[in-house]
Amino acid sequence: MKDVTRISAVAPTGRIGIVHLGLGAFHRAHQAVYLERYRQRSGDGAWGVSSANLRGGVALVDALRDAGYHYHVAEYADRDHVTLREIGVIEEALFTGQDKRADRDGDGQWGRDLEALLMRMASPDTRLVTLTVTEKGYFLNPAEGSLLRDDPLVAHDIDHPQAPRTAPGILVEALARRRRAGVPPFTVLCCDNMPNNGKRTRTAVVQLAACRDGELAAWIEREVAFPCSMVDRIVPAMTEVDFARLAELGVEDPNAVVGEAFSQWVVEDDFPLGRPAWEGEGVEMVADVAPFETMKLRMLNGSHSLLAYLGALDAIETVFDAVSRDDLVALLHRYMLSEAAPTLAMPAGTDLEGYAEQLLYRFANDSLRHRLQQIAMDGSQKLPQRWLHGALARLEAGGQVPCTALGVAAWIRYTGGSDLHGNVHAVDDPMAGTFALLHETHAEDVEALVLAFLEFDAVVPPALAEHAGFVASVVSAYRRLTTLGLDAALAQLDVPT
C-alpha cells in the first residue's frame, strides 16, 4: 500500500498580484506549489496568479477553467511515498497563442485572450510577472545573447507592437501601457534554465523596446527590476501510466502534474513593488544567484543532456533506465566532478561532491518516467550554457573534457533523426531543418559534418570550435559511437584520439 499524504487547496481570494507567462507543467508543479503552500501557511491572499499559455494548444487553458482552476500535483519521493497536493492559487488562465481549431485552413487565429492579458499586466494590482517559456521563448542568440530580430515572430512584434506574439513583446507592450498611465513597473522574474536569466530577459525586452521607442527602452533599462533565479524540480511530461497511477489514488484530473519530492528555488532579492514572504516555504533569497544557476545548469542539466543524447541513441527511454546502467552512472560522476565542478566558483562551504551524489540519487527515482526525448528537445538552445561555455573554460584552464566531447558527438548524431539501431525519432529544435541539411550534405564525411556543426557560432563559442584538441575528440567520439556503439564508446573514453 502506498503512503499518501493529501493536502487540499485553500479557497480562492480573487486578488491577483502575479501574472505568469508559460502555463506549462513546470510552472504548475514548482512556482504554483510554493505559492499555494505560502497562502496556506500565511493566509496572505494577495498573490493569486493569472497564468497565460503563449504557445501550444488552448485545451489546457479551457480545461483549467472547466475545473475551477484547481488541479493536483503528485510529488513522489519514490514509488511508494507520494504527497498529493490540490493547487488553487492559479485563479485565471488565459491563451494568447495560435488556436489552430479556429479555421479549417490550419493557419489558426492568434491571441484569443491577449487583450485580457495585457489589461491584467497593466493593472496596478499586478506587481510581479514571472516566466517559464523555455530558452527559445526569449528569442536570443544562444551563444552571444542578442535579440534575434530576424525571427518571424520577433519581426511581427516589431511591426505590430500592440498585438505581440512573443513573451518579450508582451512584456514590452504591458510596460508601455503602465508607463503611459503613470503606473510603476512590475518586477520581471525569469524562472527558465538560462545563465543570468534575469539579465538575459532584460536584454530581450530592452532590445525589442528599442526597436519601437528609444525612450521606452531607456525607461525599462532604468526602472524595471529583472532579478535572476534558479529553479530545480524534475517534472516529466505526463503519460497514460501517470494518469492511471493517479486514478488508483482516487484522482481523475486531466490537468494533474507529477514530479519528484525535491524542489529548490533560489531568487535574487530585488522586488521594488514587494513580493510574497515565501522564505518560509524554503525559497532561498540571495544577493547573487549566478553561482547556483551555473552549478545547476552544468551539473544537473548538463548530466541530463548527456543521458538524453547518449541514451536516446541506444534506445533507452527514461532517465531511470539510463542510470540503471553502471557505465552511464560512472560517466555522469566523472563529468560532474572532473569537467563541470572545476569550472564553478561557489560560495565557501558548498559541497559539490555531495551535490553530485544527490543528483544521482534523484535521477534514480523509480517513480518518475522522465523521457530522454523530452530532455533532448531544443539542444541548440540549451547546450551553450549546459556544456559548451564550461568546456571552453575547462580547456583554457588546462583540463580535459572527454565526457563533453562524447556528449557533443552524440548530440550531432541525434540530430540526424535516428538512433544507432535505425529507429527514427523527431528532432524538436528550432534549427532542425538546418541540421537535417547538414547531415544530408556531409553524410559520407564525419570530420566535415562535425566541423559544420561546430562552426555554428550562434551555438558554439568560436574559441571552442577553433580548439583543435576538442574538435579531434568530438570527431573520434562520433566515429566510435557510430561504428562501435555506445558500450564501446564509453569503454574507450580515454583512448587517445
C-alpha positions as CSV (number, residue, x, y, z in Angstrom):
1,M,0.0,0.0,0.0
2,K,1.3,3.5,-0.9
3,D,2.0,6.1,1.8
4,V,-0.1,9.0,0.6
5,T,-0.3,12.5,2.1
6,R,-3.2,14.5,0.8
7,I,-3.3,18.3,1.1
8,S,-6.3,20.4,-0.1
9,A,-6.1,23.9,-1.7
10,V,-7.3,26.9,0.2
11,A,-10.3,29.0,-1.1
12,P,-9.6,31.5,-3.9
13,T,-9.4,35.2,-3.0
14,G,-9.9,36.9,-6.3
15,R,-6.9,39.0,-5.6
16,I,-4.3,38.5,-8.4
17,G,-0.9,40.0,-7.8
18,I,1.2,37.8,-10.1
19,V,0.9,37.2,-13.9
20,H,2.8,34.2,-15.2
21,L,3.7,33.6,-18.8
22,G,4.1,30.0,-19.7
23,L,1.3,27.7,-18.4
24,G,3.3,24.5,-18.6
25,A,3.8,21.6,-16.3
26,F,6.9,23.0,-14.6
27,H,5.2,26.2,-13.5
28,R,2.2,24.3,-12.2
29,A,4.5,21.9,-10.2
30,H,7.0,24.4,-9.0
31,Q,6.2,28.1,-8.6
32,A,2.4,27.5,-8.1
33,V,3.2,24.9,-5.4
34,Y,5.4,27.3,-3.5
35,L,2.7,30.0,-3.7
36,E,-0.1,27.6,-2.6
37,R,2.0,26.5,0.4
38,Y,2.7,30.1,1.2
39,R,-1.0,31.1,1.1
40,Q,-1.9,28.1,3.2
41,R,0.6,29.0,5.9
42,S,0.3,32.7,5.9
43,G,-3.3,33.4,5.0
44,D,-2.0,36.1,2.6
45,G,-4.4,36.1,-0.3
46,A,-2.8,39.0,-2.2
47,W,-0.7,36.8,-4.5
48,G,-3.2,34.9,-6.7
49,V,-1.9,34.1,-10.2
50,S,-3.1,34.8,-13.7
51,S,-1.3,32.3,-15.9
52,A,-1.2,32.6,-19.7
53,N,-0.3,30.0,-22.3
54,L,1.6,31.7,-25.0
55,R,2.1,28.7,-27.4
56,G,0.9,25.2,-27.6
57,G,-2.8,24.4,-27.5
58,V,-5.7,26.2,-26.0
59,A,-7.0,22.9,-24.5
60,L,-5.1,23.2,-21.2
61,V,-6.5,26.7,-20.6
62,D,-10.0,25.6,-21.2
63,A,-9.6,22.5,-19.1
64,L,-8.4,24.5,-16.1
65,R,-11.3,26.9,-16.5
66,D,-13.7,24.0,-16.5
67,A,-12.1,22.6,-13.3
68,G,-12.4,26.0,-11.5
69,Y,-8.6,26.4,-11.8
70,H,-8.0,23.6,-9.4
71,Y,-5.6,20.7,-10.3
72,H,-3.4,18.2,-8.5
73,V,0.4,17.8,-8.1
74,A,1.7,14.4,-7.1
75,E,5.2,14.7,-5.5
76,Y,6.9,11.3,-5.5
77,A,9.7,10.6,-3.0
78,D,9.8,7.1,-4.5
79,R,7.2,4.7,-6.0
80,D,5.6,4.1,-2.6
81,H,5.6,7.6,-1.0
82,V,3.7,10.4,-2.5
83,T,2.3,13.8,-1.4
84,L,-0.8,14.7,-3.3
85,R,-1.5,18.4,-3.4
86,E,-4.5,20.2,-4.6
87,I,-3.5,23.6,-6.1
88,G,-5.8,26.6,-6.3
89,V,-3.5,29.6,-6.4
90,I,-4.0,30.0,-10.2
91,E,-7.2,32.0,-10.3
92,E,-7.2,32.9,-14.0
93,A,-6.0,31.1,-17.2
94,L,-5.5,32.9,-20.5
95,F,-4.5,31.9,-24.0
96,T,-2.6,34.2,-26.4
97,G,-1.1,31.7,-28.8
98,Q,-2.3,30.3,-32.1
99,D,-5.6,28.4,-31.9
100,K,-5.5,26.1,-34.9
101,R,-9.0,24.9,-34.3
102,A,-10.3,28.4,-35.3
103,D,-10.3,27.9,-39.1
104,R,-10.2,25.0,-41.5
105,D,-7.1,26.0,-43.4
106,G,-4.9,25.3,-40.3
107,D,-3.4,28.8,-40.1
108,G,-5.3,29.5,-36.9
109,Q,-6.2,32.6,-35.1
110,W,-3.8,34.4,-32.7
111,G,-4.3,36.0,-29.3
112,R,-7.8,35.0,-28.1
113,D,-7.1,36.4,-24.6
114,L,-4.3,38.8,-25.5
115,E,-6.1,42.0,-24.6
116,A,-7.3,40.5,-21.3
117,L,-3.7,39.5,-20.5
118,L,-2.3,43.0,-21.4
119,M,-5.0,44.6,-19.2
120,R,-4.2,42.3,-16.3
121,M,-0.4,43.1,-16.7
122,A,-1.1,46.9,-16.9
123,S,-3.2,46.8,-13.7
124,P,-1.6,48.4,-10.6
125,D,-2.6,45.2,-8.8
126,T,0.0,43.2,-10.8
127,R,3.3,43.6,-9.0
128,L,5.2,40.6,-10.4
129,V,5.4,38.9,-13.8
130,T,7.1,35.5,-13.9
131,L,8.1,33.4,-16.9
132,T,8.7,29.8,-17.9
133,V,8.7,29.9,-21.7
134,T,11.9,27.8,-22.2
135,E,15.2,29.1,-23.6
136,K,13.9,29.6,-27.1
137,G,11.0,31.8,-25.8
138,Y,13.3,34.8,-25.3
139,F,14.5,34.8,-29.0
140,L,18.1,35.3,-28.1
141,N,21.1,34.1,-29.9
142,P,22.2,31.2,-27.7
143,A,25.9,32.0,-27.9
144,E,26.1,35.8,-27.7
145,G,22.7,36.6,-26.2
146,S,21.4,39.3,-28.6
147,L,17.8,39.5,-29.8
148,L,17.0,37.6,-32.9
149,R,15.4,40.5,-34.8
150,D,15.0,38.4,-38.0
151,D,12.9,35.7,-36.3
152,P,9.4,35.9,-37.9
153,L,7.7,36.2,-34.5
154,V,10.1,39.0,-33.3
155,A,9.7,40.7,-36.7
156,H,5.9,40.6,-36.2
157,D,6.3,42.2,-32.8
158,I,8.5,45.0,-34.2
159,D,5.9,45.7,-36.9
160,H,2.8,45.2,-34.7
161,P,3.9,46.1,-31.1
162,Q,0.3,46.4,-29.8
163,A,-0.5,42.8,-30.9
164,P,2.6,40.9,-29.7
165,R,3.1,37.2,-30.1
166,T,6.3,36.7,-28.0
167,A,6.9,36.9,-24.3
168,P,9.4,39.8,-24.8
169,G,6.8,41.6,-26.9
170,I,4.0,41.1,-24.4
171,L,6.3,42.5,-21.6
172,V,7.2,45.5,-23.8
173,E,3.6,46.3,-24.6
174,A,2.4,45.9,-21.0
175,L,5.2,48.0,-19.6
176,A,4.5,50.7,-22.3
177,R,0.9,50.8,-21.0
178,R,2.0,51.2,-17.4
179,R,4.4,53.9,-18.4
180,R,1.7,55.9,-20.2
181,A,-0.6,55.5,-17.3
182,G,2.0,56.5,-14.7
183,V,1.9,53.1,-13.0
184,P,5.2,51.9,-11.5
185,P,6.5,48.9,-13.5
186,F,6.1,45.3,-12.3
187,T,9.1,43.2,-11.5
188,V,10.0,40.6,-14.1
189,L,11.2,37.3,-12.7
190,C,12.6,34.7,-15.2
191,C,12.3,31.1,-14.0
192,D,13.8,29.4,-17.0
193,N,17.1,27.5,-17.1
194,M,19.4,30.1,-18.5
195,P,22.6,31.6,-17.0
196,N,22.0,35.2,-15.8
197,N,18.4,34.6,-16.7
198,G,17.2,37.9,-15.4
199,K,19.9,39.8,-17.3
200,R,19.1,37.9,-20.5
201,T,15.4,38.7,-20.1
202,R,16.2,42.3,-19.6
203,T,18.3,42.2,-22.8
204,A,15.5,40.7,-24.9
205,V,12.9,43.2,-23.6
206,V,15.1,46.3,-23.8
207,Q,16.4,45.5,-27.3
208,L,12.9,44.8,-28.5
209,A,11.6,48.0,-26.9
210,A,14.4,49.9,-28.6
211,C,13.0,48.9,-32.0
212,R,9.8,50.7,-31.0
213,D,10.8,53.6,-28.9
214,G,14.2,54.6,-27.6
215,E,12.8,56.4,-24.6
216,L,10.7,53.4,-23.6
217,A,13.7,51.2,-23.8
218,A,15.7,53.6,-21.6
219,W,12.9,53.7,-19.1
220,I,12.7,49.9,-18.9
221,E,16.5,49.7,-18.6
222,R,16.4,52.2,-15.7
223,E,13.2,51.4,-13.9
224,V,12.3,47.7,-14.3
225,A,13.8,45.1,-11.9
226,F,14.8,41.8,-13.6
227,P,16.1,39.6,-10.7
228,C,17.7,36.3,-11.6
229,S,16.6,33.0,-10.2
230,M,17.5,29.3,-10.2
231,V,14.7,26.7,-10.2
232,D,15.0,23.0,-9.7
233,R,12.5,20.2,-9.8
234,I,12.2,17.2,-12.1
235,V,8.8,17.4,-13.7
236,P,8.4,14.8,-16.6
237,A,5.8,15.1,-19.3
238,M,2.6,13.3,-18.2
239,T,1.9,9.8,-19.6
240,E,-1.1,7.5,-19.6
241,V,0.8,5.5,-16.9
242,D,1.0,8.6,-14.7
243,F,-2.8,9.2,-15.1
244,A,-3.5,5.6,-14.3
245,R,-1.4,5.7,-11.1
246,L,-3.3,8.9,-10.0
247,A,-6.6,7.1,-10.7
248,E,-5.5,4.4,-8.3
249,L,-5.2,7.1,-5.7
250,G,-8.7,8.3,-6.5
251,V,-7.7,11.3,-8.6
252,E,-9.3,11.8,-12.0
253,D,-7.7,15.0,-13.1
254,P,-6.7,15.7,-16.7
255,N,-4.7,18.8,-15.6
256,A,-2.6,16.9,-13.0
257,V,1.2,17.0,-12.9
258,V,3.7,14.5,-11.5
259,G,7.1,15.5,-10.2
260,E,9.8,14.5,-7.7
261,A,9.5,15.4,-4.0
262,F,12.7,17.5,-4.2
263,S,12.2,21.2,-5.1
264,Q,14.5,24.2,-4.9
265,W,14.1,27.9,-5.8
266,V,16.9,30.5,-5.3
267,V,15.9,34.1,-6.1
268,E,17.8,37.4,-6.2
269,D,16.0,39.7,-3.8
270,D,15.1,42.7,-5.9
271,F,11.3,43.4,-5.8
272,P,10.6,47.2,-5.7
273,L,6.8,46.6,-5.5
274,G,7.0,43.8,-2.9
275,R,6.8,40.1,-3.1
276,P,5.4,37.1,-1.1
277,A,7.3,36.3,2.1
278,W,8.0,32.9,0.6
279,E,11.2,32.2,2.6
280,G,9.0,30.2,5.0
281,E,8.4,27.7,2.2
282,G,12.1,27.2,1.5
283,V,12.7,29.8,-1.2
284,E,16.3,31.0,-0.8
285,M,16.6,34.8,-1.2
286,V,20.1,35.8,-2.0
287,A,22.1,38.7,-3.3
288,D,23.7,36.8,-6.2
289,V,22.1,33.8,-7.9
290,A,24.8,33.3,-10.6
291,P,26.9,30.6,-8.8
292,F,23.8,28.5,-8.1
293,E,22.5,28.9,-11.7
294,T,25.7,27.8,-13.2
295,M,26.1,24.9,-10.8
296,K,22.6,23.6,-11.6
297,L,23.0,24.2,-15.4
298,R,26.4,22.5,-15.7
299,M,25.9,19.7,-13.2
300,L,22.2,18.7,-13.3
301,N,21.1,19.9,-16.7
302,G,24.5,19.0,-18.3
303,S,24.2,15.5,-16.9
304,H,20.6,15.3,-18.1
305,S,21.7,16.2,-21.6
306,L,24.4,13.6,-21.6
307,L,21.9,11.0,-20.7
308,A,19.4,12.3,-23.3
309,Y,21.6,12.1,-26.3
310,L,23.7,9.1,-25.4
311,G,20.7,7.2,-24.0
312,A,18.4,8.0,-26.8
313,L,20.9,6.8,-29.4
314,D,20.9,3.4,-27.7
315,A,17.1,3.3,-27.5
316,I,17.0,3.9,-23.7
317,E,13.7,5.5,-22.9
318,T,13.9,7.3,-19.5
319,V,16.4,8.8,-17.0
320,F,15.8,6.0,-14.6
321,D,16.5,3.4,-17.3
322,A,19.8,5.2,-18.1
323,V,21.1,5.4,-14.6
324,S,20.3,1.8,-14.1
325,R,23.5,1.2,-16.2
326,D,26.7,1.4,-14.2
327,D,28.7,2.8,-17.2
328,L,26.4,5.8,-17.6
329,V,26.4,6.5,-13.9
330,A,30.2,6.4,-14.0
331,L,30.2,8.8,-16.9
332,L,27.9,11.3,-15.1
333,H,30.0,11.1,-11.9
334,R,33.2,11.8,-13.9
335,Y,31.6,14.6,-15.9
336,M,30.2,16.4,-12.9
337,L,33.3,16.2,-10.7
338,S,36.1,16.4,-13.3
339,E,34.7,18.6,-16.0
340,A,31.8,20.7,-14.6
341,A,32.7,21.2,-10.9
342,P,36.2,22.7,-11.6
343,T,34.6,25.5,-13.7
344,L,32.4,26.7,-10.8
345,A,33.1,29.5,-8.4
346,M,30.8,28.6,-5.4
347,P,30.3,30.2,-2.0
348,A,32.5,28.8,0.7
349,G,31.2,25.6,2.2
350,T,29.4,24.4,-1.0
351,D,29.8,20.6,-1.2
352,L,29.9,19.8,-4.9
353,E,30.7,16.1,-4.3
354,G,27.6,15.9,-2.1
355,Y,25.6,17.8,-4.7
356,A,26.7,15.3,-7.4
357,E,25.7,12.3,-5.2
358,Q,22.3,13.9,-4.5
359,L,21.7,14.4,-8.2
360,L,22.5,10.7,-9.0
361,Y,20.1,9.7,-6.2
362,R,17.4,11.9,-7.7
363,F,17.9,10.5,-11.2
364,A,17.4,7.0,-9.8
365,N,13.9,7.9,-8.5
366,D,11.9,4.9,-9.9
367,S,8.6,6.7,-9.6
368,L,9.3,9.2,-12.5
369,R,9.1,8.5,-16.2
370,H,11.3,11.3,-17.3
371,R,11.7,10.6,-21.0
372,L,15.1,11.3,-22.6
373,Q,13.4,12.5,-25.8
374,Q,11.8,15.3,-23.7
375,I,15.2,16.4,-22.4
376,A,16.7,16.2,-25.8
377,M,14.4,19.0,-27.2
378,D,16.0,22.3,-28.2
379,G,19.6,21.2,-27.9
380,S,20.8,24.2,-29.9
381,Q,19.3,26.5,-27.2
382,K,20.4,24.5,-24.2
383,L,23.9,23.2,-24.9
384,P,25.9,26.5,-24.8
385,Q,25.1,27.0,-21.1
386,R,24.9,23.3,-20.1
387,W,28.2,22.2,-21.8
388,L,30.0,24.5,-24.2
389,H,30.9,27.5,-22.1
390,G,32.0,25.2,-19.3
391,A,34.0,23.1,-21.7
392,L,35.8,26.1,-23.0
393,A,36.6,27.3,-19.5
394,R,38.0,23.9,-18.5
395,L,40.2,23.6,-21.7
396,E,41.5,27.1,-21.2
397,A,42.5,26.1,-17.6
398,G,44.5,23.2,-19.0
399,G,41.9,20.5,-18.3
400,Q,40.3,17.9,-20.5
401,V,36.7,17.4,-21.4
402,P,36.3,13.8,-22.9
403,C,32.8,13.4,-21.5
404,T,31.6,16.7,-23.0
405,A,33.2,15.8,-26.3
406,L,31.3,12.5,-26.3
407,G,28.1,14.3,-25.5
408,V,28.6,16.8,-28.4
409,A,29.2,13.9,-30.7
410,A,26.0,12.2,-29.5
411,W,24.0,15.4,-30.0
412,I,25.3,15.8,-33.5
413,R,24.4,12.1,-34.3
414,Y,21.0,12.5,-32.6
415,T,20.1,15.4,-34.8
416,G,20.3,13.1,-37.8
417,G,16.8,11.8,-36.8
418,S,17.5,8.2,-35.9
419,D,19.3,6.2,-33.2
420,L,22.2,3.7,-33.6
421,H,19.7,0.9,-34.2
422,G,17.9,2.6,-37.1
423,N,14.8,3.7,-35.1
424,V,13.5,7.1,-36.4
425,H,12.8,9.9,-33.9
426,A,11.6,13.5,-34.3
427,V,14.2,16.3,-33.8
428,D,12.4,19.0,-31.9
429,D,14.7,22.0,-32.3
430,P,14.4,25.5,-33.9
431,M,17.4,24.5,-36.1
432,A,16.1,21.1,-37.0
433,G,15.8,21.9,-40.7
434,T,19.4,23.2,-40.9
435,F,20.7,20.1,-39.0
436,A,18.9,17.8,-41.5
437,L,20.5,19.6,-44.4
438,L,24.0,19.3,-42.9
439,H,23.5,15.5,-42.3
440,E,22.4,15.2,-45.9
441,T,25.3,17.2,-47.3
442,H,28.1,15.5,-45.2
443,A,26.6,12.0,-44.9
444,E,29.9,10.4,-46.0
445,D,32.4,12.7,-44.2
446,V,32.4,12.6,-40.4
447,E,35.0,15.2,-40.0
448,A,33.2,17.7,-42.3
449,L,29.9,17.0,-40.5
450,V,31.4,17.7,-37.1
451,L,33.2,20.8,-38.3
452,A,29.9,22.1,-39.9
453,F,28.1,21.8,-36.6
454,L,30.9,23.3,-34.6
455,E,31.0,26.3,-37.0
456,F,27.6,27.4,-35.8
457,D,28.7,30.4,-33.8
458,A,25.1,31.0,-32.8
459,V,25.5,27.8,-30.7
460,V,29.2,27.1,-30.3
461,P,31.7,29.6,-28.8
462,P,34.2,30.3,-31.7
463,A,37.1,29.7,-29.4
464,L,35.8,26.2,-28.6
465,A,35.3,25.5,-32.3
466,E,38.8,26.5,-33.0
467,H,40.3,24.3,-30.3
468,A,42.0,21.6,-32.3
469,G,42.1,19.1,-29.5
470,F,38.4,19.5,-28.8
471,V,37.5,19.1,-32.4
472,A,39.6,15.9,-32.7
473,S,37.9,14.5,-29.6
474,V,34.4,15.1,-31.0
475,V,35.3,13.5,-34.3
476,S,36.9,10.5,-32.6
477,A,33.9,10.1,-30.3
478,Y,31.5,10.4,-33.2
479,R,33.3,7.6,-35.1
480,R,33.3,5.3,-32.1
481,L,29.7,5.9,-31.4
482,T,28.6,5.2,-34.9
483,T,30.9,2.3,-35.7
484,L,31.3,0.5,-32.3
485,G,28.1,1.6,-30.4
486,L,27.5,3.2,-27.0
487,D,29.1,0.5,-24.9
488,A,32.4,0.7,-26.7
489,A,32.4,4.4,-26.9
490,L,32.1,4.6,-23.1
491,A,34.7,1.9,-22.6
492,Q,37.2,3.8,-24.8
493,L,36.6,7.2,-23.4
494,D,40.3,7.6,-22.5
495,V,41.7,6.0,-25.7
496,P,43.8,8.7,-27.4
497,T,42.1,10.4,-30.4
